[in-house]
Amino acid sequence: MNGIRRHGRRRAAQVVAAVTAVAAAGVLTATFVSGGGRGAASAETSLADFVPIEKVAVTLAPPRPGTAASAGVFTVDCGTNRIGKFSPDNPVAQPGVKNGAEHVHDFVGNLAIDADTPDAALAAAGTTCRNGDRSSYFWPVVRIDRTVRADAEVAAALRMVQPTVSCPRVADRLPALPASARIAVDRDLAALDRQLVTAANEMRASRGRIDQRLNASVLGRLRTERALVIRRISRTVNETGGRPGELVSLVDCEISYDGLHTGHPATGSGASPTVTCPTVRDKLAAVPTSALDEVNRNLDLLERQIAEANERLSRAQGNGDPTFTRNAIVEPLTHERAATLDRISIAVGRAGLRPTGLGTLAACTLDRRAAAGRQDSGNNPGIGDDGALPVPQGPNLELPNNTGRIVQPSQVLIEYRGNPATKVTAMPRFLRALTGDAKPTSRGPANARATWTCSGFTDRLSDKYPICPRSSRVMRVQDFPGCWNGRDTDSENHRTHLAFADPETGACPPAFVAIPQLRISISYDIPRHIQLKGQYALDSFPEENHNPFSDHNDFVNVNSDKQMRKIVSCVNAGRRCT
């Protein structure tokens, strides 16, 4: 039990249960209920997705501030991603899942963040923010693509697709465990695997079509079942004195339509390199109780080492010399890991049998594919033979269906704003938040939000792409929830620990407190003839097909406690600060 665990679980940053095709090919049945949706599958943006901003109604006016209002605004300058930190990871909605977004995000702020970065590494990372804010702010890129594809291509691809169910791997986030806990946790990990297979089997009924009701039923039941087991794992870890971390972040799962990538390959050489190293946590067998603390410290160190290497890669984006990156980043990391793994072996060996084989996990690579292995992808054609999700390719970081030149923002305005009904309290450090919904087609539009507008017209927001007057910029204005449950930094669906205030009164729901509300306004210089021809679009999941109503934004608060107090003081005092 003291060696590397070899119980047959395949390493995967994303676990996918795919089922064989048994149902007849169907047709696309999903439609949008908002003005920004379309009733047919389409890989290109359509002029029906665009609207002159003058035709958009003025949005409901914000509530009038009361006597107890917090009316200040604290502004942070984190740049416009000129450093070029792009990634198809979503560390908030899909933690631990490499390339899980299947579209590219702009990242500003924290330089180390990816799908796997632990909080301690985020707190130590560099940042693009001028005031030292290490928070991470990220949103889907906008592209200009003058080529369009026939609707029939995507509809035909969908008829061949078996939707899959995918979940983050809990085994990759666990601390070292003694023998008694190891047995119990392995039993629960097996239960999670069985739940996933059951859910995947239920998805057979929607082969070839998108069924929101079935998706909601499958994901809702799976979330409930996983939450019970993951809470039990957390209790087991706590009883041993271990730190289970934010396992709640790993509860939520996704329905994936990866097969829609078929026939739409991106071209060019790999881009956005990251460091790829073997995982260690999921391969540790039982650890003697006396060695737990030392082993866990070194497991944490392994993750910080990877985060630091990825930060150095972010800073070296302009240096494409593979010899430099290998000699300056990858090889030093491998040596650091070898020493850390040796310390783990020594710590275990002092109280028991020294594990063999840990040293084989030291070597890392500069993996431009950043391909996280998954279980067999079954009938989802278009995915690599190793089961990896597609990764950005070429100088434009293209993905299947998400092609064309990325338009970098001309301005990004990050504001922490007050509440019209009450004073605000500090956000907790490492709070995760998201706004909008990346998948209104497959999940329904309940959480989707209109974000599109033009400069000079920010009193009106559209769920369609705007066509702006001359001398006006295309904009996205994205408001995050401004109310917090006072307890959790994340929740089982990544949403319920936060809430939006009442739009008419500004009051938070019962048992919630007001926090500085984050607003991110992103501006683009897009030529008007491109707007008029419908040739700019949002990166999206394959089933969304660039739907403007799938716009979203994510945030991890890594402000220091001192900086957050400064933000709260400014906002509550009604000042404008930077």
Sequence and secondary structure as in RCSB ss.txt:
>XXXX:A:sequence
MNGIRRHGRRRAAQVVAAVTAVAAAGVLTATFVSGGGRGAASAETSLADFVPIEKVAVTLAPPRPGTAASAGVFT
VDCGTNRIGKFSPDNPVAQPGVKNGAEHVHDFVGNLAIDADTPDAALAAAGTTCRNGDRSSYFWPVVRIDRTVRA
DAEVAAALRMVQPTVSCPRVADRLPALPASARIAVDRDLAALDRQLVTAANEMRASRGRIDQRLNASVLGRLRTE
RALVIRRISRTVNETGGRPGELVSLVDCEISYDGLHTGHPATGSGASPTVTCPTVRDKLAAVPTSALDEVNRNLD
LLERQIAEANERLSRAQGNGDPTFTRNAIVEPLTHERAATLDRISIAVGRAGLRPTGLGTLAACTLDRRAAAGRQ
DSGNNPGIGDDGALPVPQGPNLELPNNTGRIVQPSQVLIEYRGNPATKVTAMPRFLRALTGDAKPTSRGPANARA
TWTCSGFTDRLSDKYPICPRSSRVMRVQDFPGCWNGRDTDSENHRTHLAFADPETGACPPAFVAIPQLRISISYD
IPRHIQLKGQYALDSFPEENHNPFSDHNDFVNVNSDKQMRKIVSCVNAGRRCT
>XXXX:A:secstr
  SB  SS    SEEEE     S         SSTT  SS  SS  GGGEEEGGGS          TT    EEE
E   SSTT  EES  TTTSTT TTTTSS EEEEEBSS STT  HHHHHHS BS TT    EEEEE EEE      
HHHHHHHHHT   EEEEE SGGG     HHHHHHHHHHHHHHHHHHHHHHHHGGGGTTS  HHHHHHHHHHHHHH
HHHHHHHHHHHHHHTT    SGGGG   EEE GGGGTT    SSB S EEE    GGGB    GGGHHHHHHHHH
HHHHHHHHHHHHHHHTTT   HHHHIIIIIHHHHHHHHHHHHHHHHHHHHHS   SSGGGG   EEESS     S
  TT TTS TT      BTTTTBBTTB SEEE  SEEEEEEE  SSS      TT EEEEE S HHHH STT   
 EEETT TT  BSSEEE  TT  EEEEEE   EE SS S  TTSSTTEE   TTT    TT EE  EEEEEEEE 
  HHHHHTT EEE   TTTTT GGG EEEEE    HHHHHHHHHHHHTT EE 
